[in-house]
Amino acid sequence: MTNSTADTRKKQRRPLTVKDLIAALAEYPPDLRVVVNGYEASFDNLHVDSLSTMSIRPKPDHAEWEGENEEAWLNPGANEFSAVCIARKSH
């Protein structure tokens, strides 16, 4: 592993700053929705490698502790859209 590769991995593992998040999100189309996977309590640090694109759809019958959307493959149908997901490490 080269130093630059090691530096990149190290940078991806540290918690994101606003500057890092802006730079990471700049890689995506500006009109793409941004979501975070839901859970009940507390907070997690975000990391550059926690961003991914996925197809999701609204989940109107969600419990208050669940997220408002679900992955589209779980219940294919209308209202699917692409989004950048910022994945929490604890879920």
N, C-alpha and C positions, 0 to 999 in steps of 0.2 A: 504494500500500500504506500503510495507516495505521500509526501507531507501535505500537498494540497487536498488530496482525498481525505486524509485524516483530519485536516482542518475543517473541511466541509462537513464531515460527519459530526465532529465535535460541536460545530456551530448549530447543526440541526438538532442536537440533543439538549442545547441550553434553552431555557424558556424564551419565548418570543417577546420582543419589544414591539412597540407601535411601529417603529421604523422597519423592523423585520417583516411584520405583518403586511404593511403597505407594499413593500417590495415583493413579497410572495403573492399577494393578491393581484399585483400589477401584471402577472403572468396570465391571468384569466380575462375573458371578455368582460367589459365593464358593466354589462347589464345582467350578468349571471347572479342569481340569488346566493346568499351565504347562509348556511345553517350550521348548527352545532348539535351533536347527538345529546339527547336529554337524559337527565337522571335526577334523583331526589334532592340531594343536598351538597353543600361545600363547593369548592372550586379546584380546578386543575390548571397547571401551567400548559400553555400551548407550545407546540414545536413546529418548525417548518415542515417536517415530514408528517405532520398530522393533517395536512390539507390534501383533499382528493376531490375529484369530480364524480358525482353519482346521479342517477335518475331517481327522483323521489315523487311522491304524490301526497296530497293532503289526507289526513286521517281524522275526519270530523268527529268520530266517536271516541277520541282518546281520553284517557283518565287524566286528571289534573297533574299527576306526577309523570306522565308520559309526554313525549314530544308531539307536536302538532302534525308532523309528517312521518311517513314511513318509506322505506325503500320500495320502489315501484314493483320489483319482482315479487315482493311478498303478497301483493294483491293487484295484479296488472289491470289496467283499465284507463279510463279517462283522467284528465287533469295531471298527467305526468309532466315533470319539468326537470331540467338539469340544474344542479346547484353545486357550489363548492362546499364541501363538508369539512368543518374543523372538528376532528375527532378527539373526544376526551379520552384520556388513558384509562380512567376508571368508569366502567359502565356495567 
